[in-house]
């Protein structure tokens, strides 16, 4: 069958270079939990504008430490692709790198079965050299249309690419989910509260910082999604009709100078 020409899914203008545009409103809503900073937004735009169903290029690498939820991000990318790319069939499969290594089935057959869809590979750093070679060979087939998303930590992806440098041309779209420090997460929480028309006072900020610090563990990195949940809980608490809130209203402590409800330490 004839060679398919797949255009980058994220482009708004045919001549726009990656990273030049801003996220659209829809993209901001979809990816809000993964782009808390302007730098992250710019890097995501760059990745989205490189994505393609061409299979021999435009495939995506997502990196993040354990707990950063790269699989959820991959699923959001697929959802975004479905809305943008008319040639996307909706087919999607998820597999681990080690499972691909041990599979007796032809990778070319798998790629053909998923034609026009997406293959998500978790723990992609497990791919051995032989399997990586077979994957590239399968993606280089004439008429192949597929997006492959590799997910793993930065360290393991770096090792994979060092061992298989040819993969770089196939996987030229990349987004690294960065772990944010607690101060940045607190700042994001306060910004998120303002978007809901709430303000956080100084003791509230300290309480939010403590909540975040307590949630940081060796196997869980606190994300902006976690922070949004904490702030949502604080807002729910602030909205409860209690005698204390009545006293705050009477003493003019419930609203700030912009008429926003103040989230206090006790709300967190």
Secondary structure, 3 states (H helix, E strand, C coil): CCCCCCCCCCCCCCCCCCCCCCCCHHHHHHHHHHCCCHHHHHHHHHHHCCCCCECCCCCEEEECCCCCCHHHHHHHHHHHHHHHCCCCCCCEEEEEHHHHHHCCCCHHHHHHHCCCEEEEEECHHHCCHHHHHHHHHHHCCCCCCEEEEEEECHHHHHHHHHHCCCHHHHCCEEEECCCCCHHHHHHHHHHHHHHCCEEECHHHHHHHHHHHHHHCECCECCCHHHHHHHHHHHHHHHHCCCHHHHHHHHCCCCECCCCCEEECHHHC
